[in-house]
Amino acid sequence: MKLLTSPASPYVRKARVVLQEAGTREVQEVEVSTTAFATDEQVKAANPLGKIPALIMDDGQALFDSRVITRFLDSHFGTGLYPSTSLWAVLRLEATGDGILDCALAMTYELRFRPEEKRFPEWLDAQWAKISGALDYLENDLDAQLGGDLNIGQIAVGCALGYLDLRHDARGWRNTHPKLAAWFAAFSQRPSMTATAPKG
């Protein structure tokens, strides 16, 4: 199997963390150079949406969307990241992490790809308000949301917070979310997180 990757993609990172937690080398990671305006041909062939990550199976078929890929990898390697006893809570937490990423990526595109004179500050602030609401939600119920054994929801939130550091650190999310910041500091020390720390 091959996983199409990019070093800065937080969605890719989710899949890479799962592979690290599985302790497997069965999946080859193939780094591609792809952007919103210039899609890599391998990515285009694997995913009609032209997005990464994409997991190319041994039979040539592909899976795409990070949530589909992580669910498959968890099933294939038996990592136990989707516990049946708390599945819906874990999926809700994963959706929270991915929602933070969706908003943060929208901000990144606005800042990196739109000409400065055409940028929309109110749009950026609206996206950050959504992120802040999600961070408040986690901060105010931290133990219930992020406690317990490792699961995909924790991984999604960890990757989301890492992406905020990478692209939106100036917003200072830690200043108003000290408990979440402490959780992230500890979670970031997991070998799977240090091995997949974003670049670029």
Secondary structure, DSSP 4 states (H G I P E B T S, - for coil): -EEEE-TT-HHHHHHHHHHHHHT--SSEEEE----SSS--HHHHHH-TT--S-EEE-TTS-EEESHHHHHHHHHHHHT---S-GGGHHHHHHHHHHHHHHHHHHHHHHHHHHHS-GGG--HHHHHHHHHHHHHHHHHHHTTHHHHH-SS--HHHHHHHHHHHHHHHHHGGG-GGGG-HHHHHHHHHHTTSHHHHTT----
